[in-house]
Amino acid sequence: MHDDNCFLIIPASGTGSRMNTDTPKQYLKLENGSTLLDQSLETLLDMDQISGCVIAISDNDEYFMTSPFYSHPKLLATAKGGRERFHSVLNALSTLIDFAKEDLSGKFPPNFNLHSFRYFISGELSGGL
């Protein structure tokens, strides 16, 4: 892992409803044959600064498991996509904490409390953000 310990969260749980298409936007094919998500992952996961990644996907996502990045060593986990993008990001962040806490130990301010942060993003303290 790189010394910068940058972790990536990708919200990719859209269903394509606003585009009025059967294929979610992140799985539309580009001219090179890659999906939008795969092209993004290829570029981002190739960066040395990225230590790991969590992708938020829809519960009924049938596409990601066929991605060549499904078993990428930097893919730490998938998280449940939420009703809105910020829900997906919060779910991914909550998932990421378990993987990143060792790599990030000692890099938070002295008064930072990981338990309080997890409590906050879970919605118990914040009212669900």
Disulfide bonds with the S-S distance in Angstrom:
none
